[in-house]
Amino acid sequence: MTWPTMWRVALLTGAMIPAIVAAQTALPSSTATPKTAEAAPKTAAAPKTAEAAGPVSVETFAKLPGIANPKLSPDGKRIAAKMALNGAQVLVVAPLFPGGKVVAIKVGATVDINWWRWAGDDWLAVGIGSQDMLYGEEIYVTRTLGVKADMTKVNRIDWTHSGVRADDILWVAKDGTPRVLLSRQTGIESESQWYPQVSEVDLSTGKTKTVAGSQADVFDWYADGAGVVRMGYRYSDESRKGAMLYRSTNRDPFKVIASARGKQDIVIPLTFRADGTAIATDDSGGRDEVFEVSLPDLKLGKKLYGADGYDVDGVIENATGDDIDGITVTDHFGHTLWLNPKLKEIQDSVDKAVGERRARIVSWDRTRSKFLVQVGSPSQAGALYFYDPARGSMQRYAWQNDVLKARSLSPVSTIRYKARDGVEIEALLTLPRGHSPKNLPLIVLPHGGPFARDSEDWDWWTQYLAETGYAVVQPNYRGSSGYGTSFAKLGEGQWGLKMQDDLDDAITHLAKQGIADPKRVCMAGASYGGYAAMRAAQRNGTGDAAPYRCAISYAGVSDLQAMQRYDGKFLYGKTRGDWLKKQAPDYRSVSPRFGAANFSIPILLLHGKEDKRVPVKQSRMMAAALKEAGKPYDYIEQPLGDHHFTRAEDRLEFLKAMGAFLAKYNPA
């Protein structure tokens, strides 16, 4: 396996990161409501309303977010995040306030930086991904790095084998040392190498020691807050059954404590509590809800929380990892139910300070006394703030868009409609500001995944389309996550079929409401959404009954079988094989590549050459099939583009190409 040998490590000054800190307003006590620059009427004028302000340029929408996925260091002095630097997103460690050095690392265009976690005050665990060739097939490979926070040292963990995954962090040491538990495959030459083992890794040296050896058919491991590997989940493709393995200490052997048809039918603890019980989610009531669980029998106890109509997303552990401080849920938008009274009080104070905007605590130090807070709304890009309750102040750290700042654009709301078979679908509807909400041209914009969902949050792509005059609907079609077990199962076997019907039925609903003109509709999407756009062009026919005038696919999947060979985790392969087979039992019949002759509308295909999640081959094969079939299409390949639009240049090219394509085939 060949990995890039050029690591670009840059040492920067604080001034090079734009708009990093604004003025603060001090308050007399820690119980007072924090004030922000926008909230304090004497320190900042109210932003112009969307109607009063002028049009927003395409270049503004193409700007990279000021800061993405920020993580506050355990000592509360530094932030690790992706930041925009010279037109690209790079992983940066920055001081909390100006005056220190800002350092950035970029591993090159052929490697994705997927995630990062602090391990102590001076080291980060960083997950990366890249492509490799295995027996003539491209595959996606993930690895873990140990990166010193000043970027002077990078340790490559388990760098010698190809075709393996080594990026599942189970535990991070609480004593300040840079130790983690890593679930990792060690090779492909033997069966024992293929199944992951759990190793304790010192990120500062790269040295490892095994704490749980690999076991046949076990791909998922679980550890408690003390670093003990307590459980493993086994799934056999041959028997189509799953089993849960359990032990109390690292010295004990694993024993089977539960068996079921699949992983979704077994209670799996999220947190192991100090009193010997556990916290888990369970969907026996139809949705994921949070329960106390006894061990080792996995018997459900007291229900701690369940959201009406929605799954719980997960839990937030306490500082020691032996209980929980909060529960995360997404209904119309993502938020946290804090069980810890201190954190609930802080959340209430922040909510009061930001008014109609939404505030979410996204990171904290080890003592949970300093916080990073994301503030914004679905129509406002917003900003990241630092909040220190002891000082009673909230300071703006970075605007997410330093041109828009606190400006609000097109309004976003959550709607519901009935699909043709009676299934209720929830969707987001964005209406173009300054336009009457009647007879509007429409863009149907399905999310990726497909086991994911859209919720009310800032979306640069949607806001661009609305700014140019389109209504945008984002259906959470059947099979989307977050709506309970039954809704998820409705997506089984429905790739490109009833999942596609749900998208088309949004048009019918909005036309009946008088909002959308059913004669002026296009579909656009990325990843699975790109697949859906291809499928719309392939299966919906021509003439007056055709629901779409054009389609736009970014990084779409055109051949499901080829995609599954490329990424073993595609459709949860290897860990939920029964679920995998149910999603699309006949790959070929619903793969647009093999139905090019049936394409009935023009389609714009865009793909980044450096996309590691969905390889560019997926769009190349689709373009070649359309060319052979004599069907109208445009194909744009971005030489340095990836799956996540981490370069401003690629965002701008994409938005301009999409705008020109829509102006030609479905003008607003």
N, C-alpha and C positions, 0 to 999 in steps of 0.2 A: 504494500500500500504506500502510495506516495502522498505526503502531506506537504503543504507549502512550507518552504524554509525561510521565507522572508517575513519577519514580524516587524511591523512598524510601530515603534514606541516613541511617542512624542511628549516632551516636557513643555508645558504651556504656562502662560501667566494667567492669573484670574481674570484679567481684563478681556481675554479672548473669548470667554463665554458670555454671550450677550444677556443683558437685562437680568443680572443674576440676583440682585437684592434691591428692594425699594425701601423707602423710609418706614419706620415703625412708629406706632403710637403706644406709649407706655400707659399701663393702668395701675391702680394702687394695690391690688391684691390678686392672688391666684384664683380667687373665686369670681372675679369680675369677668364680664363678657369680653372676649378679645376683640380688638378693633383692627380693621384692615384699611389699607389706603383707600380702597373704593368705598368702604362702609362709612368712613369718617367724613362728614359733609364739609368740614373746613379744610381738608387736605387734598381733595380731588373732586373735580366737577363730575356730575353724572354723565355717563356715556350717551352719545346721541342715540335716539331711537333708530331702529332699522329703516323706518319709512323716511326719516329726515336725512339720513346719511346717504351718500352717493353710492354708485355701484362698486362692487369689489372685483378687482382684477383676477384673472386666472392665475397670475403669478403669486398672488397672496394665498390662494387656496393650495398652491403647490408647495408652499413653505413647509419644511420639516417641523415637527413639534419641538418646542424648546427643550423639553425634557421628557423622557419616556421611562416608565418602570423604575422610579427612584427608590433606592434602598439606603436608609440612614445607618451609619456604622454603629456598632454596639456602644461606643463611647460618645456618640452623638456629635462628633466633630466633622465628619465627612459624609458625602453622598456618592454612591455609585449609581450611575444611570447611563442610558444612551442619550447623547446630546448631539445637536447639529453642529458640525464643524466642517467648514469649507464645502458645504453642499452635500454632506453625507452624515449619516448617523454613526457615531463611534462610541464605544464603551469608555466612559470617563469616570475618574475619581476626582471629585472637586471638594474644596473646603466649604464648610457651611457658610462662611462669610469671606469677603475679599481679604486679600493679604497673603494667602498661602499659594502654593503651586497647584495647578490643575494638570493632571496627567491623563493621557488617552492612549488606548491601544486599539489597533485595527489589524486583524489577522489576514487581510487581503480579500480580494473580490471572490475567491473561490471557497470561502469559509463563512458560515453563518455563526453569529453570536446569538444563542437562543435564550440564555438565562444567566443570572449571576446571584450569588448569595455571599454575605459576609460570614467568615469563619474567624472569630476573634476581631481585634481592632485593625490588624495589619494585613490580612489575607482575604482573598476572595476565591470561592469556587465558581468557575465559569464553564458553562456548557456550550459546546460548539457542534456544528454539523457540517458534513461535506459529502461529496459524491466519491464513489469508488467503483471499480469494475470487479465483478465476481462471476466467473464462468461465462464471460461475454455479456453479462447484463449489468447495467448501471444500478447501483443500490445507494441508499442513504445511510450514512454512518455517523454516529454521534460519539463524542468524547468529552472528558472533563479535564479542565486545566486548574492548577493551583497558581494564582496570580497575586504577587505582592502588591499591596495597595499603592505603592509609589511607582509601580510598573517597571521596577528594575530587575525583576526576576519572574520567569514563567516556567513552571514545572508541568511537563506533559505526562498525564497519568495514563498508564497502560497504552502505550503508543505503538505497539509492535504488531498488532493483528488487524486483519481486515474483515469486513463483513460483520462487525459486532457493534453492540450498543453498550455504552458505559457512561451514562449520564443521569442516573437516578439517585439523588441524594436522599437518604433516609433519615439522617440525623446530623446535627451540628453540635459540637462540644459547647457546653455552657460555661466552662472554666476559663475562657479566653484563649485557649490554645487552638491552632488552626487544624483541628481534627474533624473529619467527617466520616460517616458510614456511606459507602458507595456500593450500589448494586450494579454488577458489571459482568458482562460476558467476556471471557478471556480468549476466545478464538472460535474457529469453525472446524478445526481438524478432527475433533472428537466430540461425542455427545456430551461428555462432562464439561467441555469448554463452552458448548452452545447454551447450556442452561446457566443463568447468572448465579454467581456467588456474591456474598456480602463481605467487603473488606473495610477495615479501618484504615484511612489514608491520612497521613500527615501532609497537608498541602505545601508546607514550607520545604519539605525534603523529597516528596514524591514516594516515600516509603509506605508499603502496605503490609497488612497482616490480615489473614482470613479469620472472620468471626462466625461465618455460616457458610458451609460448603454448598456447592451446587447440588440440586436434586432434580431427578427426571421430571419434566413437565412443569416445574415451578419457575415462573417468570416474574412474580411479584412478591416482594418481601416487605415487612413492616417492623419498625423498631419503636421502642418507648423513649421517654424523655431522658433516660439514663444511658441510652446507647445500647440497650439489650435488644437483639433481634428476636422478636416475640412470635411472629407469625409469617407464614408463607402460603401463597395461594397456588394450588396445582390445578391445571386444566389439561385433560387428555383429549386430543382430536379423535383418537380411536374410540374411546368410550362415550365421548360427548358429555362427560361429567366433570364437575369441579369439586375440589376438597380443600378444607382449611387445615393447615398444620399449626401446632401451638406448642410453646414451651414457656416456662417461667423465668429461666436464667440461661445464660450462654453455655452453662455446663450441662444442661438437660438435653435429652434427645427430643426431637419433634414427634408429636403424636397427632393423628387425625382426629379432630374434634367435631367436624361438620362436613357433610357432603350434600351436593345439590346439582341440579341440571346445569347451572351456569353461575358465573361470578355474581350476577345481579340477584341471585336467590340466596346468598349467604351474607350474614351480618359481618361486616369487616370494621373493626375498631379504627377510629381516626386518632384517638388519644387514649393512652393508658394512664389511668389516674393513680395517685399515690396510695389510695385506700384499697387497691387491688381490683377495682372495677374499671370500666372503660366507657368512652363516649363513642357513639357510632350513629350513622344515618341508616334508616331503614324505610323501605317503601311499601311495607305490607298494607298500609292504609291508602295506597294509591299514589303517594308522593313521597319524596325523600324528606324525612323528618328526623330531628335529633333526639336520641334516647340515651339514658344510662343503660349500661349493659354489664351483666355479671360475667365473670371469667372462672373457669374456661368453658362454661356451657353456652355462652353467647345468648343468654336469655335476656329479652328486653325488659327493662324496668321503667322508671318514670320518663314520660315524654317531656323534654325540655323546651322544644319549640317546633312548630309547624306553620308554614305560611299558607294562607287561604288561596288555593288555586295554583300554587307554584312549588317547585322543589327548593329545598335549602341547598345553597351552593357548597357550604363547608363550615368549618369552625376555625377559630383563631386560638391557638394555645396560649397558656400563660407563660410567664418568663422562664419558669423551670421546666416546662413541657410535661407536667403531670396533672394538668386540668385545662379547662378552657376559659378564656376571658370573653369570647364573643362568638356570634354565629353570623355568617354572611348569607345574604339572600338577594336575589334579583327578582323583583316583581315588574313594575314599569321601569325601574332603574336599580342599579346595584347599591346596596347599603349594608350596614352592620348593626345587628342587635347586640349591644354590649351588656354582658352579664356582670362584669366587673363594675361596681358602683362608681369608682373613681373615673374610669374611662367613659362611662355613660354621662357623667357630669361634664366631662371635657367635650364630648360630642354635642351635648345640648348647648353648651356655651358657644361652640363654633357655629352650630346651626343658627343660633340667634344672631351671630355677628354677620352672617352672609346674606340674610334676608331670603329673597325668593330663589337665589342660587342654591346649588347643592354642594355640600362639603363632605368629603370622605377622607377619613384618616387612613393613609396608605402605608406608613412606615413609622418606626419608633426606635428609640435606643433601648439598651438592655434593662434600664430601670423603669422604662415606660413613663418618663417624665419630660421627654422632648419628642415632638411629632412633626411629620410631614403631612400636609393636608392638601388634597386636590379640590379646587373650587371652580365651578363652572355650571353649564347647563347644556341641554341638547342643542340650543341655538347659539351658544357662546363657548369659544374655545377654552377660556378660563386661564387659570394660573396655578402654580404650585406655591404653597406657603409653608413657612416654618413657624411652629407654635410652641412657645415655652410658657406653660401655665404659671410657673413660679414668677415669671416676669410680667405676666399679664399682657403679652404682646404677640401679635401675629404678623410676620414679615413676609412680604412677597419675595420669593426666590427667583422665579422665572415665569414669564408669560409663555403660554403654549403657542401663541402666534403673536409676534411682537408688532405686527401691523394692525391686526384686529383688536388686540388687547381685550378689553372688557365689552367690546361691541357685540350686540345681539343681532342675529340675522333671521333666517326663515324659521317659523314656528314648527315644532314637532309635537305630535300627539300619538297616543296609543289607541288603535281602533280594533274592532272585532267584526268578523263577517263569517257567513256560513259557506263552506265548500259545497259542491254539487251533491255530495252524498250526506250532507248534514253535519259534517265535522266542523266545529267552531275553530277558526283560525285567528290568532292575534297578530297584529301587524303594526308597524310604525308608519305614520303618514306625515310627510313634510310638504308643506304648501309654500309656494314661492311668495316671498314678501312683496307687497305692493301690487299683487294681482288679485282680482276677484276669484274666489275659489269655485269657479264654475267652468265647465267644459274645457279643462286644462289638458295640454299634452302630458302624457304619463310615462314615467320610467318605472318598470318593475325591477327591483333590485334585491334578489335573494342573497342571503348570507352564505358564507362558506361553511365548511365542516364535513358533512351536513349536521353532525350532532353538536350543534351550537345554537345560538340565538342572537337576535338583535334586541337591544333595549334602548331606552331614551338616554343617549349620550352624544357628545359632539362627534360628527362624522364629516370630515373634510370633503369626501367624494359626494355625499348626499347634498351637502350645503352648496357645493359648486353647481350641481345640476339644478337645484332650486333657484340659485342666483340667476341662472340663464333662462328661467321661466317654466321649468317643468315641475309638476307634482311628482313626488317620489314615494312609492309604497315598498316597504320591506317586510314581506310576509314571513312569519315564523311557521313555515309549512310543517305538516305532520312529520314526525321523526326528529324535530328540533328538540333540543334539551330544555329542561326547566319547567315542563308542564306535566310531569308525572309519568308513571310507568305506562299507562294505557296509551297516552299520546305518543310516547317514544315508539311503542310497538306498532302503532299505525304506520310507521315508516318502513317496517320490515318488508323487503321485497319490492319497494315502491320507488327506487331510483328511476327517475325519468318517467314515472307513471302517475300514480295519484299524488306524489309529491309535486309533480309538474302541474297537475290539475289545480292544486291549491294556489299556485302562482297565477294561473290563468283566471281563476275565479275572483281574484282581487280586482281584476279589470271590470268584471260584471258588476260587482258590488259598488265600485266607485262611479261607474257609469249610471247606475240606478240612482245614486245619490246626487247626480248632476255635477259631480266634481271633475270627472275625467271624460275626455272625448274618446270613445272606444275606437275611433278610426285613426287616432294618433298615439300609438303605444309602441314602445321598444322595450326589450329586456336587456339588462346589463348585469354583470356579476364577475366575481373573482373566485378562483379555486373551485369549490363545488358550485358557487354561483356562476362561474364561467362555464362549467359543465351544463348547468341548467339553461344558459343562454344558447349554447350549441344545440341542446336538445330541443329548445323552442323553435329554432330555425329548421330543425330536421323534421319534426313530427306534426306541426300545426297546420300544414296545408296552405293553400293560396285562395285568392278571391275574397269576396266580401266577408266570409266567415272567419278568415284568418285573423287572429287576435293581435299580431305584431307586424310592424312595418320593417323592423330591423333588429339585430342582436349584436351585443358587444361582449366579448369574452376576454378577461384578463387571467392568465395562468390557469386556464380551464383544463379539466381532465377529459380527454376524448376517448381513451381506451382503458376501461377499468381493470382488465386483467393485467395489462402492462404496468399499470400503477401499483397493483398489489404486489407484483414481482419486485418492483423498485423499492417499496417501503413496506417492511413486514408489519408495521403498526397501522398501515392503512386499513380503515374499517375495523380497527381493534384486532387485527390478526395476531396470532401467537398467544393472546390472553383471553380472547372471547371468540374463539373460532366458531362456535355455534351461531353467535350473533352475526359474524362476518358472512356466513353462508346464506343467512336470511335476508341480507340487505339487497342483494342483486344476484339471485341464483343463476340467472342467465346473463353473464357479463356482456356478451357480444350483442345481444338484441337491444340493449339500452346504451351501447357505446356509440356516440355520434360518428366516430371515425368510420364505422362500417355502414353508415346510412347516408353518406355524402350525396348520393343521387337524389335523395328526398329533400335536400335543403331547398326551401322555397322563398327565403328572404335574404337580403345581403347581410353579411356578418363581418364584423371587425375583430380580428384575432390579434392580441398583444401578449407578449411573453418575454420575460427576462432570461437572457442566456445563462445567467448565474443563479437561477432559481434552483434551490436544493430540495424544496418541499414537493413541488410538482415540476418535474424536469421539462425543459424546453421542448424535448422530443414530443411531448403530448400535443403541443400546438403545431409543431412542424408536420406531424403525421396528419393532423386535421387539414392543414393547408394543402398538403400534397394530395389528399383524397378529394378535396373540393376542386383543385385544379384539374385533376383527372376527370372529374364528373362534369366539368364545364360550368360550375356554379360561381356566382359573384361573391368575392371575398376580398378583404384587405388584410395583409399580414405585416405586423411591425414587430421586429425582434430587437430588444434593447441589449446591446453588447455587455453592459455592466449591471443590468437590472436583476433584482432578486425577487423573492416572493412577497416581501413586506414593504416595498417602496421605501427603502432606506436612503435613497438618493433623490434630492430635490429635482435634479435634471430629468430623472425618469418620471417623477410625478407630473412635472410640467408637460413633457412630451405626451404622456398618457392623456391628461386632461384636454390638451389642445387637439389631439387626434380624435378623442371621443366627441368633443364639441363640434369638430368639422364633420364627422361622420353623421351625427345627429342632425346637424343643419342641412345636410344633403338628403337624408332619408326620412326624417321626422322633425322638421323645423318647429321651433317654439314660436 
